[in-house]
Amino acid sequence: MNAPVLRLEDYWMGRNATHADDLTPEIVRNAGHLLRKVNNLIVLMHDVEVESHPVTGNPITSGWRPPAINAGTRNAAPRSHHMSGNAVDLYDPVGAIDDWCMEHLDFLAEAGLWMEHPSATKGWCHLQQMPPRSGRRFFWP
C-alpha cells in the first residue's frame, strides 16, 4: 500500500490565500518541517490505512489555522500549535493511527513528534512537533 504524501497545499486548506497577511516565512518553514516528519512517520505505518477525509479529500482535517480561524474552532487552544504551523490533525475515523502511535511511541520520539491522547481526539489524530509542557510523548489537551 502506498502511503499518502501530505502536501503543503493540503495543509494550508486555502487559508494561505484567504489569510495571506497572517502567513509568515516562519510558519511556512515550520509547516514544511512538520509535514516531512509526519510523512516519514506515515511510511513507517505500512500496516495502517491512512484515509482521506470525505470533505477535504486528503488525510488532513485541520492544518494551519490563522488566529481568526483558530478563535472560531471549537475546543481549540488559544495558543494552538496549528497557528504556528507546528501541528496537524489527520483523519482517523476508527482510531487506527492513534492506536499505532500509542503502540510505537519510540517511532514518535525518533520522528520528533508528540500526540494528543486518543481519548481526547475521537475521529482524528493530533500530531505536533513542539513538546507539551509535560514533555510526555502523548498528552492531554
C-alpha positions, 0 to 999 in steps of 0.5 A: 500500500502506498502511503499518502504524501501530505502536501503543503497545499493540503495543509494550508486548506486555502487559508494561505490565500484567504489569510495571506497577511497572517502567513509568515516565512516562519510558519511556512518553514515550520509547516514544511518541517512538520509535514516531512516528519509526519510523512516519514512517520506515515511510511513507517505505518505500512500496516495502517490505512491512512484515509482521506477525509470525505470533505477535504479529500486528503488525510488532513482535517485541520492544518494551519489555522490563522488566529481568526480561524483558530478563535472560531474552532471549537475546543481549540487552544488559544495558543494552538500549535496549528497557528504556528504551523507546528501541528496537524490533525489527520483523519482517523475515523476508527482510531487506527493511527492513534492506536499505532502511535500509542503502540510505537511511541519510540517511532514518535520520539525518533520522528520528533513528534508528540500526540494528543491522547486518543481519548481526547481526539475521537475521529482524528489524530493530533500530531505536533512537533513542539513538546507539551509542557509535560514533555510526555510523548502523548498528552492531554489537551 
